[in-house]
Amino acid sequence: MAKTAGKIIALVVVLLLLVGAGFGYYKFLWVFSDGTKTGELNSLTYTGYIWKTYEGEMILSGYGSKGSAGGSVQSKIFKFSVDDDAVAQELQQLTGQRVTVHFKEYKGA
């Protein structure tokens, strides 16, 4: 009886570890979206308390159809992070200009 209970406990622990590993992969490593966006680079800052990263904002402009006028110009802010120092330095030189960035979006931070 003690051997059977030990095997069941070991099986439950292994299953919980597998579920946790699967959830961690889905949340932090699985690419949810991959693409490009074009807009005016508004800012790029080096920020963070412990783990510093480059955080950028782009203003994406486009046409919308809200209201009775039919078409109106709308803008949206796209926030992104850069983990390569060379790319961040290049982007800092382009602040205020129209740029296209390639991005990968993940579900978790």
GIRACOR-V327475 format. One record per backbone hydrogen bond with DSSP energy under -1.0 kcal/mol. NH is the residue of the N-H (numbers start at 1). CO is the residue of the C=O. Records with the same first field share a line. If there is no record, write none. Layout:
BEGIN
NH->CO + CO
END
This chain:
BEGIN
5->1
6->2
7->3
8->4
9->5
10->6
11->7
12->8
13->9
14->10
15->11
16->12
17->13
18->14
19->15
20->16
21->17
22->18
23->19
24->20
25->21
26->22
27->23
28->24
29->25
30->25
32->105
33->105
35->103
37->101
39->99
40->59
41->97
42->57
43->57
45->55
47->53
53->47
54->82
55->45
56->80
57->43
58->78
59->40
60->76
62->74
64->72
72->64
74->62
76->60
78->58
80->56
82->54
88->84
89->85
90->86
91->87
92->88
93->89
94->91
96->41
97->94
99->39
101->37
103->35
105->33
108->27
END
